[in-house]
Amino acid sequence: MSQKPQMSAKQRSSGNQSSGGSAREQGISPSLGQSSRDLSNTSSGSSSVSPDATQNMSNDLASLFECPVCFDYVLPPILQCQSGHLVCSSCRSKLTCCPTCRGSLGNIRNLAMEKVASNVKFPCKHSNLGCTASVVYTEKADHEEICEFRPYFCPCPGASCKWQGSLDLVMTHLMMQHKSITTLQGEDIVFLATDINLPGAVDWVMMQSCFGHHFMLVLEKQEKFDGHQQFFAIVQLIGSRKQAENFAYRLELNGNRRRLTWEAMPRSIHEGVASAIMNCDCLVFDTSIAQLFADNGNLGINSCRMISTTSINPAARKGTREKARKKKVKVEIKKVGFIPHNLRDQSKLNIKRANKHIDDSNNAVSTDNVWIGKYYRWRVYSVAEAIECHRETHHPTMYGVPNAPLNAHIELYMQGEKKTRFVENFQRTAFIPHKYDHGEDRSVLVLAKTPEVIAEAQNAGATLAGGVELIKEVENGRLQLSDYQFVLAHPNILAEMVVLRGLMKKKFPNPKSGTLGTEIGEMVQRYLNGIQYKAVKDEYQQDFGLIEACIGTLDMDTKHLEENLKFLLADVDGMRPKREGKFITRVILKSPPSKEQLKIDPFLFVPENYVKGKGKESKQDEPDFDDEEDEPADKKEATN
């Protein structure tokens, strides 16, 4: 396709580096042609290119076929809109217009992408569960149908259990939820089914444990024809198909000088027993034959024998003896001194981890409207552009959530004044000029002496405001401080509040946390309508901190959202340590349920670097919540 599609939305990359996937808009780009040439070069010179490089190249090509709606792969026949954008067939039937350009979907066949798809291997949809297979699109559906990593369902017949999960959890589920099932040990057991003359459909289940595996023995009584009941006996392995191929089972009915025997390979619980019973691929007998072997209404399958068909390796015993000799070697245990709790088991966690501070300044700037995000520099948007992009994504024709929350993803460089010291986790409430429905029911208690200050707090929206009488009610237990999320105070009542210090502890007003001051009205507005956020250090990378905070909803005015973001960044910047360099490193705007991430420039609102001696002389410290050690700022003055 030589002509680039016209796009109604602003051109932008999704910025999803983890997937290494396609940009916001799909189409054939120069990167696709380059990848195709690289793939052809690989086929002609396979001796010089590693299989890993070929696999990575195939994955990059497969990412170009991602559907922008469900993120599944667009497989032939491939239809495009008038602008060249692709959507998978399942999503196409649910849409009225193109989700990328909102143009007409049309029925234009994209033969070029279909030819590329025939040479690309697509990952299995169960890859997140451990499947590493990559197959061509013609074999993808067949592989996923028999994939060993497909979720397993509860194998217990006759139960309305809707459980599903991995193979490792099947036995745990059976033991916890189906405790009535009996488990017997050994290769040769007797399966006794009681009351076989009960009317209607009945099933009997028992577990057999041998050869390090669990087998489920099932006997079902069904009416396949009118008035004609039959019994079906089968064994299934709690394991995969490959494991089932290593075993065989034998079911035998004995009695009255008669014998009925069935021998076969057990079914995997992945296949189930329904198809085997339908095709009579199991031990089948009717009620008249059952009566020949029954005793007082009880039927015993006298020999339920499991046989391992795995070939014996003659060299295995040599390896077993070698392991036994190694176990007899005396191991000298060295005593180790005291290790702090935060340094224990570090060897187990010594995993190569990627640096979370992402610096893409060395990456090239894409000159096209479609590019692979991890190979190029992130595009930087203005706040207004980013908000407009999210509004387009949440339009009623796409996600249909026009009032979705707008979240700010703020990354911090948490190194302190010294390289070995780091800023501790902090939690604050930032004042914003334009309030929004944050979905929280916040309660504020205000303590002050003068009626003017109490009236100001009540007018600002305080839940309860008062003076010395409230302090006495707290002492007497008639007023519970736990009913109020925030406690604010004016300095003129600090002397009377000293008696509550031990009771209030973390809630005791403190100027560092902004709960003690003279501007009571502004303080009440901050804690009622402000943005609560928390900066948390990464567990393994101490110099990386992260803040996730909501600054409003998409249906608010753009300037109001930008001003809320400005006040939030200014409050975060107040926690900057006294050192050179950046504190806020990157800001991304997100709006769930969309996964789109749009990078903005935070240094339009706060200074980028702090130069020692030239910046502000002091910074706001982290709120001190340990009131057992710190004294209030005005305590000395108040007690005097």
N, C-alpha and C positions, 0 to 999 in steps of 0.2 A: 504494500500500500504506500504509494508515494506521497499522497496528500494527507496532512495531519488533520485529525478531526477537530471541528470547532467545539469549544467547551463553554457552556453557559456559566458553570461555577468557576471560581478562581482556581488556577492550576496549583496543585499542591501535592506533596508526597505524604503518604500515611505516616511516615516516620517510625514504622514498626521494625526496629532493628532486630528484635529477637527472631521474628519469622523470616527475615531476609527476603520478604515477599514483595509483591507488586505495589505500585503506588496507588493513590486514591482512584485514579482513572486508568482503565486498561485499554490496550491497543497494541499494535505492532510498532515497536520503537527500534532505534538503532541498536539498543542493547540486545534485543532479540536476535537481530541479524548477526551481531558479533558473537553471541552465544552459539548460534547455529554454525558459524564458521569454525569456532573453537571445537565444537563437537565433531565436525567433519575432519578437522585436523587430527583430532584424537584417534578417530577410526583409521586414518591413514598412517599414523605414526604411533601405534599403541605401545611400542616398546619404550618410548620416552615419557609417557604420561602414566602416572600411577592410577590404580583403580579408584582410590579415594577422590582424586581430582575429577575423574570422569563422573563419579557418583554425585559430587558437589555440583558439577555442571548440569547434570540431569535434574537435580533438585531445584536449581535456579530456573531452569526452563519450566519445570512443573509449576513453580510458583506463579508464572505468568498466566496460568489457567485458573487461578483462584477466582471464585465467584465473589463479587463485592458485597453480596447480601448474606450468604450462609457460609462463605469461606471454604466450601467444598470445591471440587474440581469441575470445570466445564469440559465435558467429554463429547466427542462427535455423536450425532451431527451437531455442529456448532453454528448457531445463528447469532447475528450481530444486529445492533440498531443502526440507524442511518449514519451515526458518528463513529461507528466501529467498536463500540463497547460490548463486552460479552457478559452474559448471565447464564447460569446453569438451567437445565430444562425444568427442574422441579420448582425453582423460584420464578422462572419465566411465566409459568401458568398462573401465578398468584399476583403478578404485577400488571399495571395498566400502562406504565411508561418506563423508560430506562432509568434505573436508580442513580446513574452517574450524571447524565446530561438532561434527564427528564424529557427527552425527545420520544418520538414514536418507536416502539420496539421493532416493528417490521418483521419480515421473514427473509432477510438477506443471508445466504449461506456463505460462511467464511471458509473457503476451501484451503487457503494458505495455512490457517491455524490447524485445520484437520490433518494436513500433511505433517506439520510439526508434531502434533499429538501422536501420530503413529510411530514416531521415533523417540518418544519420551517415555520413561518408566515412572509411573506414579506410585507414591507410597500408599500402603494399605491404610484404611481409615481407622484401624485398630493400632496404629503405630504408637499412640500415647499409652497403650497397655502393654507394649513390649515387642510388637511385631516389627521386624526389620525388613520385611519383603517389599520390593518395588517391582511392579509388573506393568506391562503395556496395558492400554486402556481396554483392549478386547478381552483380557483375562482378569481384569480388576474385580468385576462383580462375582465371577466364579471363585476367585481366591478368597474374597471377603466372606463368602457363604460358608467355606470350610476352614477358615482361619482358626488356628488353635488358640489365638489370643482373644477370640470373640467372647463376650461375657457369657458365663454359664448360668443356667436356670436351675432352680431347685429340682433334683432328680426324683423326689419322693412322689410316686404315682397316687392318684386319687385325692390329693390334697390341693386346696385352693391357694397354695402358697405362691406369691408373686415375687419371691426373692430372686435376685440375680447378682452375680459378682465374679471374682476371679476364682481360678481352680483351687488356689491355696486356702480359700475361705469356705469351700463347700462342706468339708467335714465339720468345721467349727459350727456352721449353720445347722447341720443335721443334729449335732449333739446338743445344741442349745435350744432349737425350736422344735425338733421332732424327737423328744426324749423317749417316746414309746417304742422306738425301733431297737430291737435287741442286736447286740454285736457278739459274735462267737469267734474264737481264735482257732486257727489250724487250717490245714489244706483239705481235710476231709471231715465234713460235718453232716448233721441230719437237720433238715428243714421240715418242721411240723406245722401244718396249716390246720387250725381248728375250725369246727362248725362250717364245713364246706357246703352244707345243705341250706345255708341262708339264702333267701330269695334275693333277686336283683343282682346288680353288679357289686362285687366284693373284691378287695385286693389284700394280699398278705405280703409283708416286706420284712427282710432280715439282712443284717450286715455280716460279712465274713472278712476277717483280717488275716492275711498271710502274704508271704514274699514281700513284706514292706509296703503293701498296698491294701486298699479297702475295696471290697466288691459288694454290690447290692443285689440280693436275690429277690426277684419279684414273681409272685404268682397272682394272676388276675383271672377273675371269673366274669365273662362278658356274654351278652346275648347278641350274636352276630346275625342270626336269622330269627324269625318269629317263633318263639317257643323252643328254640334250640340253643342251649347254653354250652359254652366251651371254656376250658381252662387253658391259660397260656403261661408257661414258665420260662424265664429268661434271666440272664445275669448281665449286669453292666458294671464296668470299672469306673471308679471315681478317679478318672485320669483322662489323658488325651488319646487320640486314635493311635499314635505311634506306640504308646505304652500298652494299649490293648492288644496290639499285634504280637506281643511277647507272651501272651497267655492263651490258654484254652480251658474250657470248663466241661464237666460231664454231669448231667442230671440223670438219675436212675430211680425208677419205681420198682419195688420188689414186693412180692407177696403172693401167696396161694399158687406157688410154682409158675409164676408169671414174671416177666421182666420187660420194662419199657425204658430205653436208653436214648439220650440225646447228647451229642457232643458238638461243640462249636466254639468259635472265638467270641469272647465277651464284647458287648457293645460299649462304646464310650458314652459317658453322660452327655457329651456334645451331640451325639446322634439321637439319644433317647431310645425308648422302647416302643413308642407308638407306631413307628413305621415297620418295625420288625413284627409286631403283633398283627398289623394290618396285612402284611405279606406272609404271615404264618412262618416267619423265619425264626422259629423257636420250638420248644417242646409243646405240642398241642394235643389235647385229648378232651373228649366230651364227658358229660356227667356219668354216662353208663360205664365208661372205662374207669373213671375216678372211683366208682363204687366198688370195682373189683379189687382196688388197692386200699380202700379206706377201712378204718376200724372205728366203729361207733361215731361216724361223722367226722373223724379226724384223718387227714391225709398226710403221710410222712414221705418226703422225698429222701430216701434212706442214704443216698450218696451224692452229696454236693461237693465234687472234687475239683480243685483248681490245679492246673498243670502249667508250669513255667516252660515255655518253648524257647527261652533264650539259650543260645549255644554257650557251652562252657569253654572258657579260655584256659588252656593247660598252664599258661604262665602266670595265672592269677595267684596260685599258691605261693610262688616265689615272692611276689610282691607283698603278700600277706605276712610271710615270715620276716621280710625286711622291715615292715612297719612294726612288727612285734619286737624286733631287736632294738629299734630306735626308741620304743617306749621304755625299755629297760635302762637306757642311758641315764645316769644321775645328772640332774640339772642343778647347777649352783645358783641359788637365789641371792642376789645382792640387795642389801638394805639401802633404801633411798631415803634421804632426809625429807623434812616436811615440804609439801608442795601446796601452795595456795589453791583454794577451790577453783578460782577462775583460770588456773593454768593446768588443771588436771585433764587427762584424756586429750591433750592437744595433738598427740601423735595420730589419734584416730581421726582428727579433724584437719590433718595436714593435707588438704586437698587444694589443687591448683584452682584458684578462684579469679575470675576476671575483675579488673578494676572497675568499680561502679561509677567513677567519675569519667564520663564520656567526653572525649575531646576529638571532635571531627574536623578541626581546623586544617588538618593536612589533607583531607579528602577533597576531591575535585568538586566543582560546582556543576551540576547538571545543566546542560543547555537545551534539554528536551522537556516535554511535558510529561513523560513517563520514564521512570528510572527505578532501579533496585536500591532501596533505601540504605542498605548497609555499606554500599560502595561509594556513596556520594554524601556531600554535606547536607545537614538538615536545613530546610528552608526556615527563615525567621520571619514571622508574621507580626504585623501590628496587632494590638489588642482588638481593635475594631474588626480587622480582617478575620482574625481567629474566631471571634464571636459570630460573625456572619457565616463563616464556613460551618460552624456547628449548627446554626439555625437551618441551613440548607439540608444538613444530614438528618435533622429531626423534623423535617417537613412532614405533613400528614401523608404524603405519597411515599415516604420512606419509613422511618421509625415511628412517626406520628406522635412524638412527645414534645410539643412546642414549649412546654414549661419545664424541661429537664434541668437538673442542677448543673451549674458550671463550676468545676473544681479546679483549683490551682495545685499543681504538683511542683513543689519547691525542693530543690536539692541543695544541700549545704556542705561547705568544707569545714568540718568540726575541729580542726587543729587549733589549739590554744596558743598562748604566747610562746610556749616552748614546744618543740617538736614531739616531746614525749607526753605532753598534756593535751587533753581534748575537752571541748565544751560538753558539759553534762546535758542529759535530756532535760528539756524545759517545756512547760505548759503555760499558755497565756491566753488572754482574751483581748482581741484587737478591736478598737473602736472603728465603726464604719459609718459614713454619713447617710447611707441609703439602706434602710432595713429591709428584710425579706422574711418570708415564713421559713424558719430553719427547722420547724417540726419538733422543737423542744419546749417543754413547759418549765421555764426558769423562774425561781423564786428568790427574791432579794430582801434581806432584813437590813434596815438602816438604824443605827444608833447615833443620836445627837442630843445636845442639851437644849438649844434654843428652839422656840416654836417656828421661827422663820426657816431654819434648816430642815426641820421635820416636814413643814409644808412643802418646801422645795422638793424633797425626796418623794412625797406622796404625789405631787404633780408630775414628777418624772416617771411614775409608774411603779414605785417600790411596793412589794407585797405587804410589808409591815414596816412602820417607822415609829420610833418613840425614843424615850429618854431613860432616866434612871429606873422608872417603874418597870420597863422591860427587863432590865438587868436583874431586878429583884424576882421577877417571875421566872427567869432562867435559873436563878439560885434555888428557888422553891420547887422547881421541877414542873411548873405549870406551862412553861414554854419550852418546847423541844427544839434545839438548834439543828437537829438532824432533818427537820422539816424544811429547812432553807438551804438552797444550794450555795448562796453567797451571803456573807455578812460584811457590810460596809460600815464605816464609822467616821465621825468628824473628830479632829484632834481635841476639841474642847471637852470630850467625855472620856478621854483615855484614863484619867485618874480613877474614875469609878469602875472602869472595865478591868482593872488589874485583878480583881477577885475572880474573873472568869477565865483568866489566862490558862490555868491548868485544865479547865473544862473544855475550852474551845480548841486548844492545841493548833492544828493546821488552819483552822478558820479564823484565828485571831488576826484582826486587821493589821496590815503591814504596808508601808509606803512602797516597798520594792515590788509587791504584787499588785499595787494599784487599788487596794481595798481600804486605804486610809488617806484622806485628803480633804481639802476644803471645798472642791468643786463637786458637791454631792450629786447635783442633777446630771452632770456629765458622766459621773461614775456609774450612776444607776442605769443610764442609757447604754453605756458600754457593756455592762454585764447582762442586760436584758436583751439587747439587739446585736451585740458584737459577735465577732467570729472567734469561736473557741478552736484552738489548734494545739498540736503537740509535736515537738521535734524529737525524733527518735534516732539514735545512732544504730548503725548496722552492727549485728552481732559479731561479724568476722572482720569488718573493715571499720575501725574506730573513727577514721576521719571522714566518713560519709554519713550524713544525716538527711532525713527525709521528713517533709511536712505535706500532709494532704488536707486541704481546707476548701470549703465551699464558699464562694464569694457572691452567690446569687443564683437566679434562674434565667434561662434564655429569653423569657418573655419580658424581662426588665429592660429599661432604656440602656443603650450601649454605653453612654457616658457615665451612667450610674454604676454599671458593672466595672468600668475602668477605674473610677474613683475608689470603689471598694477594694479593688486589687492594689491600688496605690497605697491606701492606708494599711492594708495587711502587710505589704512588703516593707513599709516603713517601720512597722512594729517588729517584724522579724529582724530587720537590720539593726534595731536597737539592742539586740543580743550579740552583736558582732564583738569578737575578742580583739584586744589591742595588739594587733600584728599586721604586717603588710600582706597585701594580696586580697583575693576575693573571699567573701563569706557566703553569699548567695551565688551559686555557680550556674544553675540552670532553672528555668521556669517553663512548665508545659501546661497548657490548658486542655482539660478533658471534659467530656460531657457524656456520662453513661445514659443509655446502654451502648452507645457507639464506642468502638475501640480506637477511634481516631485521636492522635496526639499532635498538637500544634504548638510549636516552640515560639516563644515571644522573647523580647529583649527586656529583662528586668531593670537594666541600668538606665532606662529612661525615667525611672521613678526613684531609684536609690543609687548612691555612689558605688562605683565598681570596686575600687580599692580603698583601703584604709592605710594612710601614710602616717607613721608614728611621729607625733609632734605637730602635725599639720591638720589632723582631723579633729573631731570633737575630743575634748579633754577627758570626758568620762562617758561611759556607756551604761545603759540600764543592765543591771545584773539579773541573773536568773532569779525568779521568785523563790524565796526561801520558805519552804514548807516545814522545816524542822524548827518549830517554835520552842522546843525544849532547850535549844542552844542559843538562838538569836534573840536579842531583846528588841522590842519595838523602838522605832527611831525617836519617838517623842516620850518614851517612858521616863527618862531622866528628868525632862522638863516637867512632866505631869506630876511626878512624885514629889518634886520640890514644891 
